[in-house]
Every structure is written in C-alpha cells, then in structure tokens.
C-alpha cells in the first residue's frame, strides 16, 4: 500500500461526510433569507433544541466543515 492509498483510506474513515440535498447550514439559510449568519444559526439551534431539527457535522460543497441541519424524522 502506498502512502497515498493509506491517506485515501484514512480520509474515508475519518473525514466528514458530504452535505446532503435535504440539509441546510446557517450560512445557506443566511444567504437565502438575507438575515445575518448569527440570526440564522440562532434560529437553527432553537429548532434543534425544540426537537424540530437534527444536526451533524459535514463537509460543504466548497470543502469546508459545517454543522448541517435537517427536519427531524426525515
């Protein structure tokens, strides 16, 4: 096994999953609605605490790590 092959294997095991089509981030909500990132994050966290959403750590389409939210039970 080459170093590259090992790194690829470890990336699959340890790396963050890609964001799914039914998930949003605070940044995507802010961009879509025009509110600030902090307001979008606060609303998402409140909905998470109320059980309306679930969250997980993902890698966005541009490769950055983020918290993604989706409807609970989806």
SULNORCOR-V973338 format. One record per residue. N is the residue number from 0. PHI is phi in radians with two decimals (* if undefined). OMEGA is omega in radians with two decimals (* if undefined). BURIAL is b if it has 9 or more other C-alpha atoms within 8 Angstrom, else e. Layout:
BEGIN
[[N,PHI,OMEGA,BURIAL] [N,PHI,OMEGA,BURIAL]]
END
This chain:
BEGIN
[[0,*,3.12,e] [1,-1.44,3.10,e] [2,-1.03,-3.14,e] [3,-1.07,3.13,e] [4,-1.09,3.09,e] [5,-1.12,3.12,b] [6,-1.08,3.10,e] [7,-1.10,3.12,e] [8,-1.11,3.13,e] [9,-1.17,3.09,b] [10,-1.06,3.12,e] [11,-1.11,-3.10,e] [12,-1.35,-3.00,e] [13,-1.81,-3.05,e] [14,-1.25,3.10,e] [15,-1.31,3.06,e] [16,-1.26,3.09,e] [17,-1.28,3.09,e] [18,-1.15,-3.14,b] [19,-1.66,-3.08,e] [20,-1.12,-3.11,e] [21,-1.65,-3.13,e] [22,-1.97,3.07,b] [23,-2.23,3.03,b] [24,-2.04,3.08,b] [25,-1.03,-3.14,b] [26,-1.14,-3.14,e] [27,-1.17,3.07,e] [28,-1.15,3.12,b] [29,-1.07,3.13,b] [30,-1.08,-3.07,e] [31,-1.28,-3.03,e] [32,-1.66,-3.10,e] [33,1.52,3.07,e] [34,-1.45,3.12,b] [35,-1.23,3.09,e] [36,-1.05,-3.10,b] [37,-1.15,3.08,e] [38,-1.16,3.12,b] [39,-1.06,3.14,b] [40,-1.12,-3.14,b] [41,-1.12,3.13,e] [42,-1.14,3.13,e] [43,-1.10,3.13,b] [44,-1.14,3.10,e] [45,-1.15,3.11,e] [46,-1.18,3.06,b] [47,-1.11,3.14,b] [48,-1.11,3.14,e] [49,-1.42,3.12,e] [50,1.48,-3.13,e] [51,-1.39,-3.10,b] [52,-2.25,2.94,b] [53,-2.04,-3.14,b] [54,-2.42,3.05,b] [55,-2.78,3.10,e] [56,-1.49,-3.11,b] [57,-2.41,2.98,b] [58,-1.90,-3.11,b] [59,-1.33,-3.12,b] [60,-1.10,3.10,e] [61,-1.63,3.03,e] [62,1.57,-3.10,e] [63,-1.59,3.08,e] [64,-1.27,-3.13,b] [65,-2.77,2.98,b] [66,-1.61,3.12,b] [67,-1.88,-3.14,b] [68,-2.14,3.03,b] [69,-2.54,3.12,b] [70,-1.04,3.10,e] [71,-1.14,3.14,e] [72,1.41,-3.13,e] [73,-1.48,*,e]]
END
